[in-house]
Amino acid sequence: MDFDDKIELEEQFILRLPPAEATKLREILQNKPEKIKKLLKISVNTDENKGYVCFAKTKLHGTLKKLPTIIETYKTNICHDKSTLFKTADICQMLDCGY
């Protein structure tokens, strides 16, 4: 499978970026989330446990690592009581990126 092959991950994963890029990404997500589709591209090759992230004009190479334990993620139903939690996924991998 090449990096150009489109895969759709059913599971969520953790994205670890260098501090400067993480700060920029967090600011964009908080202030202008509609721009994220233009600025962020993530490609993962699960066969080789590698991937890359293109963020703005920076290309970061990453390694897909297995986490030592499964992390469950949840969300609330905003329309109703905001206290009922729904499980959304099990996280068992992290894409650790650097320059």
N, CA, C and O atoms as a Tinker XYZ file with bonds, in Angstrom:
   396  protein
     1  N      0.851000   -1.172000    0.000000    73     2
     2  CA     0.000000    0.000000    0.000000    64     1     3
     3  C      0.899000    1.239000    0.000000    63     2     4     5
     4  O      1.783000    1.362000    0.849000    81     3
     5  N      0.682000    2.145000   -0.934000    73     3     6
     6  CA     1.453000    3.382000   -1.024000    64     5     7
     7  C      0.822000    4.460000   -0.172000    63     6     8     9
     8  O     -0.344000    4.372000    0.214000    81     7
     9  N      1.625000    5.494000    0.118000    73     7    10
    10  CA     1.101000    6.629000    0.876000    64     9    11
    11  C     -0.045000    7.301000    0.128000    63    10    12    13
    12  O     -0.931000    7.893000    0.745000    81    11
    13  N     -0.028000    7.211000   -1.191000    73    11    14
    14  CA    -1.060000    7.873000   -1.979000    64    13    15
    15  C     -2.382000    7.122000   -1.963000    63    14    16    17
    16  O     -3.422000    7.695000   -2.287000    81    15
    17  N     -2.355000    5.826000   -1.585000    73    15    18
    18  CA    -3.592000    5.064000   -1.490000    64    17    19
    19  C     -4.463000    5.644000   -0.386000    63    18    20    21
    20  O     -3.986000    5.939000    0.710000    81    19
    21  N     -5.730000    5.802000   -0.688000    73    19    22
    22  CA    -6.637000    6.360000    0.306000    64    21    23
    23  C     -7.141000    5.244000    1.205000    63    22    24    25
    24  O     -7.727000    4.269000    0.736000    81    23
    25  N     -6.909000    5.397000    2.500000    73    23    26
    26  CA    -7.462000    4.460000    3.463000    64    25    27
    27  C     -8.325000    5.247000    4.420000    63    26    28    29
    28  O     -8.069000    6.421000    4.689000    81    27
    29  N     -9.321000    4.611000    4.918000    73    27    30
    30  CA   -10.195000    5.256000    5.886000    64    29    31
    31  C    -10.092000    4.479000    7.187000    63    30    32    33
    32  O    -10.453000    3.305000    7.261000    81    31
    33  N     -9.597000    5.152000    8.199000    73    31    34
    34  CA    -9.442000    4.503000    9.485000    64    33    35
    35  C    -10.770000    4.539000   10.225000    63    34    36    37
    36  O    -11.383000    5.598000   10.364000    81    35
    37  N    -11.208000    3.391000   10.694000    73    35    38
    38  CA   -12.423000    3.349000   11.486000    64    37    39
    39  C    -12.126000    3.727000   12.925000    63    38    40    41
    40  O    -13.011000    4.168000   13.659000    81    39
    41  N    -10.885000    3.552000   13.318000    73    39    42
    42  CA   -10.488000    3.828000   14.682000    64    41    43
    43  C     -9.832000    5.201000   14.750000    63    42    44    45
    44  O     -9.307000    5.708000   13.759000    81    43
    45  N     -9.873000    5.778000   15.916000    73    43    46
    46  CA    -9.182000    7.032000   16.148000    64    45    47
    47  C     -7.744000    6.728000   16.541000    63    46    48    49
    48  O     -7.427000    5.611000   16.950000    81    47
    49  N     -6.882000    7.720000   16.416000    73    47    50
    50  CA    -5.506000    7.570000   16.873000    64    49    51
    51  C     -5.034000    8.899000   17.420000    63    50    52    53
    52  O     -5.632000    9.941000   17.153000    81    51
    53  N     -3.963000    8.858000   18.184000    73    51    54
    54  CA    -3.382000   10.066000   18.758000    64    53    55
    55  C     -2.360000   10.612000   17.784000    63    54    56    57
    56  O     -1.555000    9.857000   17.238000    81    55
    57  N     -2.381000   11.908000   17.561000    73    55    58
    58  CA    -1.413000   12.576000   16.700000    64    57    59
    59  C     -0.479000   13.387000   17.578000    63    58    60    61
    60  O     -0.909000   14.332000   18.240000    81    59
    61  N      0.798000   13.025000   17.589000    73    59    62
    62  CA     1.793000   13.756000   18.381000    64    61    63
    63  C      2.669000   14.554000   17.425000    63    62    64    65
    64  O      3.332000   13.999000   16.549000    81    63
    65  N      2.657000   15.877000   17.615000    73    63    66
    66  CA     3.420000   16.797000   16.780000    64    65    67
    67  C      4.476000   17.509000   17.617000    63    66    68    69
    68  O      4.368000   17.553000   18.843000    81    67
    69  N      5.502000   18.069000   16.963000    73    67    70
    70  CA     6.444000   18.925000   17.697000    64    69    71
    71  C      5.691000   20.103000   18.320000    63    70    72    73
    72  O      4.649000   20.507000   17.803000    81    71
    73  N      6.200000   20.657000   19.421000    73    71    74
    74  CA     5.471000   21.711000   20.157000    64    73    75
    75  C      5.009000   22.899000   19.317000    63    74    76    77
    76  O      3.888000   23.374000   19.498000    81    75
    77  N      5.838000   23.385000   18.411000    73    75    78
    78  CA     5.456000   24.562000   17.620000    64    77    79
    79  C      4.251000   24.261000   16.722000    63    78    80    81
    80  O      3.309000   25.050000   16.660000    81    79
    81  N      4.284000   23.132000   16.036000    73    79    82
    82  CA     3.177000   22.757000   15.162000    64    81    83
    83  C      1.924000   22.416000   15.963000    63    82    84    85
    84  O      0.811000   22.730000   15.542000    81    83
    85  N      2.101000   21.781000   17.105000    73    83    86
    86  CA     0.955000   21.452000   17.954000    64    85    87
    87  C      0.242000   22.719000   18.419000    63    86    88    89
    88  O     -0.987000   22.770000   18.440000    81    87
    89  N      1.003000   23.726000   18.785000    73    87    90
    90  CA     0.422000   24.999000   19.219000    64    89    91
    91  C     -0.346000   25.664000   18.080000    63    90    92    93
    92  O     -1.465000   26.140000   18.274000    81    91
    93  N      0.259000   25.696000   16.887000    73    91    94
    94  CA    -0.412000   26.298000   15.725000    64    93    95
    95  C     -1.701000   25.547000   15.387000    63    94    96    97
    96  O     -2.730000   26.167000   15.119000    81    95
    97  N     -1.644000   24.220000   15.402000    73    95    98
    98  CA    -2.823000   23.413000   15.086000    64    97    99
    99  C     -3.933000   23.643000   16.109000    63    98   100   101
   100  O     -5.101000   23.767000   15.743000    81    99
   101  N     -3.574000   23.699000   17.374000    73    99   102
   102  CA    -4.561000   23.942000   18.436000    64   101   103
   103  C     -5.227000   25.304000   18.243000    63   102   104   105
   104  O     -6.442000   25.419000   18.404000    81   103
   105  N     -4.458000   26.333000   17.902000    73   103   106
   106  CA    -5.012000   27.669000   17.690000    64   105   107
   107  C     -5.988000   27.688000   16.518000    63   106   108   109
   108  O     -7.049000   28.307000   16.596000    81   107
   109  N     -5.626000   27.006000   15.431000    73   107   110
   110  CA    -6.512000   26.956000   14.262000    64   109   111
   111  C     -7.804000   26.223000   14.604000    63   110   112   113
   112  O     -8.889000   26.666000   14.230000    81   111
   113  N     -7.689000   25.105000   15.311000    73   111   114
   114  CA    -8.893000   24.354000   15.682000    64   113   115
   115  C     -9.815000   25.151000   16.593000    63   114   116   117
   116  O    -11.036000   25.007000   16.518000    81   115
   117  N     -9.245000   25.987000   17.449000    73   115   118
   118  CA   -10.064000   26.781000   18.365000    64   117   119
   119  C    -10.653000   28.016000   17.697000    63   118   120   121
   120  O    -11.778000   28.404000   18.009000    81   119
   121  N     -9.905000   28.648000   16.774000    73   119   122
   122  CA   -10.332000   29.930000   16.220000    64   121   123
   123  C    -10.941000   29.847000   14.823000    63   122   124   125
   124  O    -11.913000   30.544000   14.532000    81   123
   125  N    -10.382000   29.004000   13.956000    73   123   126
   126  CA   -10.857000   28.916000   12.573000    64   125   127
   127  C    -10.890000   27.465000   12.110000    63   126   128   129
   128  O    -10.138000   27.095000   11.209000    81   127
   129  N    -11.749000   26.632000   12.707000    73   127   130
   130  CA   -11.754000   25.203000   12.370000    64   129   131
   131  C    -12.086000   24.910000   10.906000    63   130   132   133
   132  O    -11.726000   23.850000   10.395000    81   131
   133  N    -12.763000   25.827000   10.230000    73   131   134
   134  CA   -13.113000   25.599000    8.826000    64   133   135
   135  C    -11.888000   25.575000    7.918000    63   134   136   137
   136  O    -11.973000   25.062000    6.802000    81   135
   137  N    -10.759000   26.110000    8.356000    73   135   138
   138  CA    -9.528000   26.138000    7.556000    64   137   139
   139  C     -8.715000   24.853000    7.662000    63   138   140   141
   140  O     -7.750000   24.673000    6.920000    81   139
   141  N     -9.086000   23.971000    8.560000    73   139   142
   142  CA    -8.259000   22.802000    8.834000    64   141   143
   143  C     -8.156000   21.875000    7.622000    63   142   144   145
   144  O     -7.110000   21.260000    7.412000    81   143
   145  N     -9.217000   21.764000    6.822000    73   143   146
   146  CA    -9.179000   20.885000    5.649000    64   145   147
   147  C     -8.131000   21.330000    4.639000    63   146   148   149
   148  O     -7.537000   20.495000    3.956000    81   147
   149  N     -7.898000   22.626000    4.538000    73   147   150
   150  CA    -6.906000   23.142000    3.601000    64   149   151
   151  C     -5.486000   23.039000    4.148000    63   150   152   153
   152  O     -4.538000   22.918000    3.373000    81   151
   153  N     -5.326000   23.083000    5.451000    73   151   154
   154  CA    -3.999000   23.157000    6.051000    64   153   155
   155  C     -3.429000   21.831000    6.537000    63   154   156   157
   156  O     -2.222000   21.729000    6.753000    81   155
   157  N     -4.265000   20.816000    6.714000    73   155   158
   158  CA    -3.805000   19.574000    7.326000    64   157   159
   159  C     -4.119000   18.373000    6.445000    63   158   160   161
   160  O     -5.262000   18.169000    6.036000    81   159
   161  N     -3.083000   17.578000    6.157000    73   159   162
   162  CA    -3.259000   16.328000    5.429000    64   161   163
   163  C     -2.473000   15.253000    6.173000    63   162   164   165
   164  O     -1.289000   15.422000    6.462000    81   163
   165  N     -3.143000   14.155000    6.476000    73   163   166
   166  CA    -2.513000   13.050000    7.193000    64   165   167
   167  C     -2.582000   11.817000    6.310000    63   166   168   169
   168  O     -3.642000   11.471000    5.789000    81   167
   169  N     -1.444000   11.158000    6.147000    73   167   170
   170  CA    -1.389000    9.927000    5.372000    64   169   171
   171  C     -0.705000    8.859000    6.221000    63   170   172   173
   172  O      0.361000    9.098000    6.789000    81   171
   173  N     -1.323000    7.681000    6.304000    73   171   174
   174  CA    -0.806000    6.612000    7.150000    64   173   175
   175  C     -0.665000    5.338000    6.326000    63   174   176   177
   176  O     -1.567000    4.976000    5.570000    81   175
   177  N      0.466000    4.663000    6.476000    73   175   178
   178  CA     0.700000    3.365000    5.868000    64   177   179
   179  C      0.767000    2.358000    7.003000    63   178   180   181
   180  O      1.803000    2.220000    7.653000    81   179
   181  N     -0.331000    1.655000    7.245000    73   179   182
   182  CA    -0.397000    0.739000    8.384000    64   181   183
   183  C      0.474000   -0.500000    8.197000    63   182   184   185
   184  O      0.886000   -1.118000    9.179000    81   183
   185  N      0.757000   -0.867000    6.961000    73   183   186
   186  CA     1.607000   -2.038000    6.720000    64   185   187
   187  C      3.038000   -1.804000    7.178000    63   186   188   189
   188  O      3.686000   -2.719000    7.686000    81   187
   189  N      3.532000   -0.592000    7.003000    73   187   190
   190  CA     4.914000   -0.257000    7.371000    64   189   191
   191  C      5.001000    0.543000    8.666000    63   190   192   193
   192  O      6.095000    0.912000    9.092000    81   191
   193  N      3.855000    0.816000    9.299000    73   191   194
   194  CA     3.809000    1.620000   10.525000    64   193   195
   195  C      4.473000    2.979000   10.345000    63   194   196   197
   196  O      5.208000    3.441000   11.218000    81   195
   197  N      4.211000    3.609000    9.215000    73   195   198
   198  CA     4.759000    4.933000    8.930000    64   197   199
   199  C      3.652000    5.836000    8.430000    63   198   200   201
   200  O      2.588000    5.377000    8.015000    81   199
   201  N      3.919000    7.110000    8.477000    73   199   202
   202  CA     2.966000    8.078000    7.971000    64   201   203
   203  C      3.618000    9.430000    7.864000    63   202   204   205
   204  O      4.771000    9.619000    8.252000    81   203
   205  N      2.868000   10.364000    7.334000    73   203   206
   206  CA     3.350000   11.736000    7.313000    64   205   207
   207  C      2.179000   12.689000    7.479000    63   206   208   209
   208  O      1.024000   12.360000    7.209000    81   207
   209  N      2.529000   13.878000    7.932000    73   207   210
   210  CA     1.554000   14.936000    8.142000    64   209   211
   211  C      2.045000   16.166000    7.398000    63   210   212   213
   212  O      3.166000   16.623000    7.617000    81   211
   213  N      1.218000   16.694000    6.528000    73   211   214
   214  CA     1.503000   17.978000    5.886000    64   213   215
   215  C      0.639000   19.008000    6.605000    63   214   216   217
   216  O     -0.590000   18.950000    6.553000    81   215
   217  N      1.291000   19.942000    7.270000    73   215   218
   218  CA     0.581000   20.980000    8.004000    64   217   219
   219  C      1.113000   22.327000    7.558000    63   218   220   221
   220  O      2.290000   22.637000    7.742000    81   219
   221  N      0.225000   23.129000    6.965000    73   219   222
   222  CA     0.600000   24.393000    6.346000    64   221   223
   223  C      1.656000   24.066000    5.285000    63   222   224   225
   224  O      1.349000   23.370000    4.317000    81   223
   225  N      2.879000   24.546000    5.444000    73   223   226
   226  CA     3.940000   24.272000    4.459000    64   225   227
   227  C      4.999000   23.334000    5.015000    63   226   228   229
   228  O      6.086000   23.220000    4.447000    81   227
   229  N      4.699000   22.665000    6.111000    73   227   230
   230  CA     5.653000   21.781000    6.766000    64   229   231
   231  C      5.240000   20.331000    6.571000    63   230   232   233
   232  O      4.075000   19.978000    6.755000    81   231
   233  N      6.210000   19.487000    6.194000    73   231   234
   234  CA     5.953000   18.051000    6.076000    64   233   235
   235  C      6.688000   17.343000    7.199000    63   234   236   237
   236  O      7.909000   17.443000    7.321000    81   235
   237  N      5.931000   16.628000    8.014000    73   235   238
   238  CA     6.487000   15.906000    9.152000    64   237   239
   239  C      6.344000   14.409000    8.912000    63   238   240   241
   240  O      5.273000   13.937000    8.532000    81   239
   241  N      7.416000   13.671000    9.134000    73   239   242
   242  CA     7.391000   12.219000    8.986000    64   241   243
   243  C      7.097000   11.604000   10.345000    63   242   244   245
   244  O      7.538000   12.107000   11.379000    81   243
   245  N      6.349000   10.514000   10.328000    73   243   246
   246  CA     5.963000    9.919000   11.596000    64   245   247
   247  C      6.042000    8.405000   11.603000    63   246   248   249
   248  O      6.113000    7.749000   10.564000    81   247
   249  N      6.026000    7.883000   12.811000    73   247   250
   250  CA     6.010000    6.451000   13.043000    64   249   251
   251  C      4.719000    6.099000   13.772000    63   250   252   253
   252  O      4.364000    6.732000   14.766000    81   251
   253  N      4.027000    5.094000   13.273000    73   251   254
   254  CA     2.799000    4.632000   13.910000    64   253   255
   255  C      3.174000    3.634000   14.996000    63   254   256   257
   256  O      3.719000    2.567000   14.715000    81   255
   257  N      2.875000    3.994000   16.241000    73   255   258
   258  CA     3.257000    3.168000   17.386000    64   257   259
   259  C      2.020000    2.614000   18.075000    63   258   260   261
   260  O      0.978000    3.266000   18.137000    81   259
   261  N      2.155000    1.400000   18.591000    73   259   262
   262  CA     1.082000    0.810000   19.378000    64   261   263
   263  C      1.189000    1.311000   20.812000    63   262   264   265
   264  O      2.281000    1.374000   21.377000    81   263
   265  N      0.063000    1.663000   21.388000    73   263   266
   266  CA     0.037000    2.098000   22.782000    64   265   267
   267  C      0.025000    0.868000   23.691000    63   266   268   269
   268  O     -0.451000   -0.192000   23.285000    81   267
   269  N      0.538000    0.995000   24.908000    73   267   270
   270  CA     0.589000   -0.158000   25.800000    64   269   271
   271  C     -0.782000   -0.607000   26.308000    63   270   272   273
   272  O     -0.928000   -1.727000   26.799000    81   271
   273  N     -1.768000    0.251000   26.192000    73   271   274
   274  CA    -3.117000   -0.098000   26.620000    64   273   275
   275  C     -4.125000    0.611000   25.722000    63   274   276   277
   276  O     -3.781000    1.576000   25.039000    81   275
   277  N     -5.338000    0.147000   25.721000    73   275   278
   278  CA    -6.386000    0.761000   24.904000    64   277   279
   279  C     -7.006000    1.928000   25.670000    63   278   280   281
   280  O     -7.298000    1.826000   26.861000    81   279
   281  N     -7.199000    3.028000   24.962000    73   279   282
   282  CA    -7.834000    4.214000   25.534000    64   281   283
   283  C     -9.212000    4.345000   24.886000    63   282   284   285
   284  O     -9.320000    4.336000   23.660000    81   283
   285  N    -10.254000    4.465000   25.689000    73   283   286
   286  CA   -11.602000    4.639000   25.159000    64   285   287
   287  C    -11.928000    6.129000   25.084000    63   286   288   289
   288  O    -11.589000    6.895000   25.986000    81   287
   289  N    -12.587000    6.530000   24.000000    73   287   290
   290  CA   -13.019000    7.922000   23.876000    64   289   291
   291  C    -14.542000    7.984000   23.912000    63   290   292   293
   292  O    -15.232000    7.079000   23.444000    81   291
   293  N    -15.037000    9.065000   24.475000    73   291   294
   294  CA   -16.478000    9.262000   24.644000    64   293   295
   295  C    -16.858000   10.669000   24.221000    63   294   296   297
   296  O    -16.014000   11.563000   24.178000    81   295
   297  N    -18.122000   10.859000   23.910000    73   295   298
   298  CA   -18.656000   12.198000   23.672000    64   297   299
   299  C    -20.036000   12.280000   24.297000    63   298   300   301
   300  O    -20.666000   11.261000   24.581000    81   299
   301  N    -20.496000   13.503000   24.507000    73   299   302
   302  CA   -21.825000   13.706000   25.079000    64   301   303
   303  C    -22.798000   14.093000   23.977000    63   302   304   305
   304  O    -22.396000   14.513000   22.892000    81   303
   305  N    -24.073000   13.945000   24.268000    73   303   306
   306  CA   -25.109000   14.357000   23.340000    64   305   307
   307  C    -25.467000   15.801000   23.681000    63   306   308   309
   308  O    -26.147000   16.057000   24.674000    81   307
   309  N    -25.017000   16.729000   22.872000    73   307   310
   310  CA   -25.204000   18.159000   23.141000    64   309   311
   311  C    -26.681000   18.548000   23.134000    63   310   312   313
   312  O    -27.085000   19.443000   23.877000    81   311
   313  N    -27.480000   17.897000   22.318000    73   311   314
   314  CA   -28.897000   18.271000   22.201000    64   313   315
   315  C    -29.708000   17.932000   23.440000    63   314   316   317
   316  O    -30.723000   18.575000   23.706000    81   315
   317  N    -29.283000   16.945000   24.194000    73   315   318
   318  CA   -30.094000   16.524000   25.334000    64   317   319
   319  C    -29.496000   16.998000   26.656000    63   318   320   321
   320  O    -29.411000   18.205000   26.885000    81   319
   321  N    -29.096000   16.116000   27.497000    73   319   322
   322  CA   -28.726000   16.497000   28.859000    64   321   323
   323  C    -27.240000   16.795000   29.078000    63   322   324   325
   324  O    -26.873000   17.230000   30.170000    81   323
   325  N    -26.393000   16.584000   28.110000    73   323   326
   326  CA   -24.951000   16.822000   28.203000    64   325   327
   327  C    -24.274000   15.991000   29.286000    63   326   328   329
   328  O    -23.110000   16.233000   29.608000    81   327
   329  N    -24.972000   15.029000   29.847000    73   327   330
   330  CA   -24.346000   14.192000   30.869000    64   329   331
   331  C    -24.281000   12.723000   30.465000    63   330   332   333
   332  O    -23.576000   11.936000   31.097000    81   331
   333  N    -25.011000   12.352000   29.419000    73   331   334
   334  CA   -24.958000   10.980000   28.938000    64   333   335
   335  C    -23.774000   10.837000   28.001000    63   334   336   337
   336  O    -23.629000   11.603000   27.049000    81   335
   337  N    -22.929000    9.854000   28.273000    73   335   338
   338  CA   -21.742000    9.638000   27.456000    64   337   339
   339  C    -21.967000    8.489000   26.488000    63   338   340   341
   340  O    -22.600000    7.486000   26.818000    81   339
   341  N    -21.433000    8.662000   25.282000    73   339   342
   342  CA   -21.485000    7.628000   24.261000    64   341   343
   343  C    -20.065000    7.292000   23.845000    63   342   344   345
   344  O    -19.281000    8.186000   23.527000    81   343
   345  N    -19.730000    6.014000   23.846000    73   343   346
   346  CA   -18.404000    5.601000   23.435000    64   345   347
   347  C    -18.261000    5.795000   21.926000    63   346   348   349
   348  O    -19.128000    5.381000   21.156000    81   347
   349  N    -17.161000    6.427000   21.507000    73   347   350
   350  CA   -16.952000    6.670000   20.082000    64   349   351
   351  C    -15.895000    5.764000   19.477000    63   350   352   353
   352  O    -16.002000    5.406000   18.304000    81   351
   353  N    -14.868000    5.379000   20.245000    73   351   354
   354  CA   -13.812000    4.544000   19.665000    64   353   355
   355  C    -12.875000    4.024000   20.739000    63   354   356   357
   356  O    -12.892000    4.466000   21.888000    81   355
   357  N    -12.058000    3.068000   20.321000    73   355   358
   358  CA   -10.927000    2.591000   21.116000    64   357   359
   359  C     -9.662000    3.091000   20.427000    63   358   360   361
   360  O     -9.476000    2.876000   19.229000    81   359
   361  N     -8.807000    3.749000   21.172000    73   359   362
   362  CA    -7.544000    4.234000   20.620000    64   361   363
   363  C     -6.445000    3.276000   21.051000    63   362   364   365
   364  O     -6.270000    3.003000   22.239000    81   363
   365  N     -5.707000    2.769000   20.068000    73   363   366
   366  CA    -4.620000    1.853000   20.403000    64   365   367
   367  C     -3.335000    2.192000   19.663000    63   366   368   369
   368  O     -2.352000    1.458000   19.765000    81   367
   369  N     -3.328000    3.319000   18.901000    73   367   370
   370  CA    -2.147000    3.714000   18.147000    64   369   371
   371  C     -1.915000    5.211000   18.257000    63   370   372   373
   372  O     -2.829000    5.992000   18.522000    81   371
   373  N     -0.634000    5.589000   18.038000    73   371   374
   374  CA    -0.241000    6.995000   18.037000    64   373   375
   375  C      0.676000    7.227000   16.852000    63   374   376   377
   376  O      1.599000    6.448000   16.616000    81   375
   377  N      0.428000    8.296000   16.102000    73   375   378
   378  CA     1.321000    8.706000   15.028000    64   377   379
   379  C      2.241000    9.768000   15.610000    63   378   380   381
   380  O      1.823000   10.902000   15.846000    81   379
   381  N      3.490000    9.396000   15.839000    73   379   382
   382  CA     4.496000   10.246000   16.474000    64   381   383
   383  C      5.307000   10.910000   15.374000    63   382   384   385
   384  O      6.079000   10.244000   14.685000    81   383
   385  N      5.138000   12.225000   15.201000    73   383   386
   386  CA     5.751000   12.936000   14.073000    64   385   387
   387  C      6.899000   13.837000   14.503000    63   386   388   389
   388  O      6.916000   14.365000   15.615000    81   387
   389  N      7.843000   13.998000   13.609000    73   387   390
   390  CA     8.976000   14.904000   13.805000    64   389   391
   391  C      9.455000   15.386000   12.448000    63   390   392   393
   392  O      8.869000   15.062000   11.415000    81   391
   393  N     10.514000   16.153000   12.464000    73   391   394
   394  CA    11.041000   16.728000   11.220000    64   393   395
   395  C     11.848000   15.741000   10.433000    63   394   396
   396  O     12.358000   16.074000    9.363000    81   395
